[in-house]
Every structure is written in structure tokens, then in C-alpha cells.
């Protein structure tokens, strides 16, 4: 069984590659020529890396022609919400046009691999108090260019399923974290700052943004298991939330990590870390996916945060 992961060098892609290898699949992955491959260096010789920019239609088509995958996990994207305000056009092009290139290549080559489209809880955006926990039927009111781009990917996948009968399964993953998460993301940023303070590379001050926001966090290793189940057991054309069902205030995330710190630390608000608009609360209902596949998160967030802090601490 051949699996193709677009964006394999990313945080989620690297964990998914590990999971699929353990399942006995032959794993191929796309990466741009300038991609940082540190996340997958330990998999050298076990996966096949293919140079490809998802925005280049000819490049995407060549990859699909050569690999002929039976499973596709479409993760390649501009995935950092703050960057989407600074580079909205690039975010929309990468995420939406990149997916068009992938789906058009499948059509041109007459390929129908079972395909997971990585959508996002950011699509829900402004959620009213009486709409929590969020189900897949909730209105989509994105509050960032990134959220808009993911809505575009979501509805494109539905349209290509309905029009061309491509076996596409959409997953709306809520926040997920774990080892190898980029330091620009909140949990990893806190953990890295603590590790830097412990080794004397930073003064004992953690700079923070909005600590009042509430987010539904799941371990990345549970999320990639969900992606595999979506491809192997999900119903084509459907959309599924992947989430824990619990809302964690960012303040509580910080307090949990500080409780694991070896030094005394104080916090300081950094206005540069505040977003132009922020979603107050995102907590989901994954009942539809659990009923379909039996999936449920297995790793408690406290363990995830401990593993994340260990990742940033010196060996």
C-alpha cells in the first residue's frame, strides 16, 4: 500500500509518516527544495522524499504520476494563523490553489486514491456561546485569512467529491501539539521559552499574548491516528471534527508548563503576540467521527506538554 503525504517535512507530516511506517505502508512525501528536513531526518532510508511545490501544477502532476498512491494525506499548507494576516495572498494561493492542483492532477491521471483533506477548526471562527461544543453542522465564520483558506479547501473537496466522485474525506482538526511542534505555536513557544530560561539563554520572563482564549487541544500522535482512520474508515464526501471535547484556557496551558519548570519564571504581555482578531473559544464535538471509526484521544494533555518540554530541553 503506497501512501503519499504532501508536506511530510512538517510537524504533523513527520508524525504521520512514523505512524504509517509502523502500519507497514510504503511512504512517499513531498517537500519543497528549501524545506527544513530536520523533522524527518530520523526516517532517512525508510521514506521516499519527492521534491514538489504544491503551487506548481506540473510538479504535483508528476509526483502523482510517479508514485501512483493508494492513499493521500494532503497536509501541505501555510498553517500559521498570524502569518496569514501578513501574507494573505500567499496563504490563499498555497492552500486553495495548491489543493486545486492536487485534485486536478488526480482527474487528469484518472487516479482515485482515498484522500484526506486536512481542514481546520479555524473555519468555525466566531462561535456563539450556545453553539459549543461545535459540531460539523455549525456555520463557518472564519476570522483570519488562514480560516478563509481552509474553508476554501473544505468546500472544494466537497465539490470535487460531488462533481467528479473523488473519494475525499475532510477532517477539521482542532488544536494539536506535541514534540517537534514549531516554536511559533503557543504551547511549543511556552515550552521553548522555559527550556531557554533553564539553560540561561533567556531572562526568567515568558512573553505571552492572549491568555484568556480557550482551545481544544489533542496530542498530535492521536490526531495522525485519526487521519489514518479517516482514510481507511471514513465515508467519502463527509467531514469530521477531530478533537478532545475539552476547552483549555491558554493560561492553564502556561500554568501546567510552569509547574514542570526547574526555575522561577514570571510572565509579561507582549503586544506583538496579540492577533488583530481572535476566536474566544474553540471546543469541538467529535461524536460523528468516534461513532464512525471508534477513534478517541488516548494521550492526556499533561503528558503531551511534558513530552513537548522534554523535546526543547537540551539532551
ChimeraX attribute file (.defattr): number of C-alpha atoms within 10 A of each C-alpha:
attribute: neighborCount
match mode: 1-to-1
recipient: residues
	/A:1	10
	/A:2	16
	/A:3	23
	/A:4	28
	/A:5	25
	/A:6	24
	/A:7	23
	/A:8	29
	/A:9	25
	/A:10	24
	/A:11	19
	/A:12	23
	/A:13	24
	/A:14	23
	/A:15	23
	/A:16	25
	/A:17	26
	/A:18	18
	/A:19	16
	/A:20	17
	/A:21	15
	/A:22	9
	/A:23	11
	/A:24	10
	/A:25	16
	/A:26	16
	/A:27	23
	/A:28	21
	/A:29	24
	/A:30	25
	/A:31	21
	/A:32	16
	/A:33	11
	/A:34	7
	/A:35	13
	/A:36	12
	/A:37	17
	/A:38	12
	/A:39	18
	/A:40	20
	/A:41	11
	/A:42	11
	/A:43	14
	/A:44	10
	/A:45	8
	/A:46	14
	/A:47	17
	/A:48	14
	/A:49	20
	/A:50	19
	/A:51	15
	/A:52	21
	/A:53	19
	/A:54	27
	/A:55	20
	/A:56	14
	/A:57	19
	/A:58	14
	/A:59	18
	/A:60	24
	/A:61	21
	/A:62	14
	/A:63	20
	/A:64	17
	/A:65	16
	/A:66	9
	/A:67	16
	/A:68	18
	/A:69	22
	/A:70	14
	/A:71	21
	/A:72	25
	/A:73	26
	/A:74	23
	/A:75	23
	/A:76	26
	/A:77	23
	/A:78	18
	/A:79	18
	/A:80	13
	/A:81	18
	/A:82	19
	/A:83	15
	/A:84	20
	/A:85	15
	/A:86	11
	/A:87	13
	/A:88	19
	/A:89	12
	/A:90	14
	/A:91	25
	/A:92	22
	/A:93	17
	/A:94	21
	/A:95	24
	/A:96	21
	/A:97	19
	/A:98	21
	/A:99	26
	/A:100	20
	/A:101	19
	/A:102	23
	/A:103	24
	/A:104	15
	/A:105	21
	/A:106	19
	/A:107	16
	/A:108	10
	/A:109	13
	/A:110	11
	/A:111	16
	/A:112	19
	/A:113	20
	/A:114	21
	/A:115	28
	/A:116	27
	/A:117	25
	/A:118	19
	/A:119	27
	/A:120	23
	/A:121	26
	/A:122	26
	/A:123	24
	/A:124	23
	/A:125	21
	/A:126	18
	/A:127	20
	/A:128	10
	/A:129	10
	/A:130	7
	/A:131	12
	/A:132	16
	/A:133	18
	/A:134	21
	/A:135	17
	/A:136	19
	/A:137	8
	/A:138	13
	/A:139	14
	/A:140	17
	/A:141	15
	/A:142	20
	/A:143	18
	/A:144	23
	/A:145	23
	/A:146	27
	/A:147	25
	/A:148	24
	/A:149	28
	/A:150	27
	/A:151	23
	/A:152	18
	/A:153	24
	/A:154	23
	/A:155	13
	/A:156	17
	/A:157	28
	/A:158	21
	/A:159	15
	/A:160	18
	/A:161	18
	/A:162	14
	/A:163	9
	/A:164	12
	/A:165	14
	/A:166	23
	/A:167	21
	/A:168	28
	/A:169	28
	/A:170	28
	/A:171	26
	/A:172	23
	/A:173	26
	/A:174	23
	/A:175	20
	/A:176	23
	/A:177	24
	/A:178	24
	/A:179	22
	/A:180	19
	/A:181	21
	/A:182	16
	/A:183	14
	/A:184	13
	/A:185	14
	/A:186	19
	/A:187	23
	/A:188	22
	/A:189	20
	/A:190	23
	/A:191	27
	/A:192	22
	/A:193	22
	/A:194	29
	/A:195	22
	/A:196	17
	/A:197	20
	/A:198	19
	/A:199	13
	/A:200	10
	/A:201	11
	/A:202	13
	/A:203	14
	/A:204	17
	/A:205	15
	/A:206	21
	/A:207	16
	/A:208	20
	/A:209	16
	/A:210	17
	/A:211	15
	/A:212	13
	/A:213	16
	/A:214	20
	/A:215	23
	/A:216	23
	/A:217	26
	/A:218	26
	/A:219	23
	/A:220	25
	/A:221	21
	/A:222	21
	/A:223	26
	/A:224	23
	/A:225	17
	/A:226	28
	/A:227	23
	/A:228	20
	/A:229	17
	/A:230	29
	/A:231	23
	/A:232	15
	/A:233	15
	/A:234	24
	/A:235	18
	/A:236	21
	/A:237	17
	/A:238	17
	/A:239	24
	/A:240	24
	/A:241	25
	/A:242	33
	/A:243	29
	/A:244	25
	/A:245	22
	/A:246	16
	/A:247	18
	/A:248	18
	/A:249	18
	/A:250	19
	/A:251	14
	/A:252	13
	/A:253	21
	/A:254	19
	/A:255	12
	/A:256	15
	/A:257	18
	/A:258	18
	/A:259	11
	/A:260	14
	/A:261	16
	/A:262	12
	/A:263	13
	/A:264	12
	/A:265	15
	/A:266	10
	/A:267	11
	/A:268	10
	/A:269	14
	/A:270	12
	/A:271	11
	/A:272	9
	/A:273	14
	/A:274	14
	/A:275	14
	/A:276	9
	/A:277	11
	/A:278	13
	/A:279	17
	/A:280	16
	/A:281	21
	/A:282	26
	/A:283	24
	/A:284	26
	/A:285	20
	/A:286	23
	/A:287	18
	/A:288	15
	/A:289	24
	/A:290	16
	/A:291	10
	/A:292	14
	/A:293	15
	/A:294	12
	/A:295	18
	/A:296	19
	/A:297	19
	/A:298	11
	/A:299	13
	/A:300	12
	/A:301	20
	/A:302	14
	/A:303	12
	/A:304	21
	/A:305	24
	/A:306	16
	/A:307	16
	/A:308	23
	/A:309	25
	/A:310	15
	/A:311	18
	/A:312	20
	/A:313	16
	/A:314	10
	/A:315	5
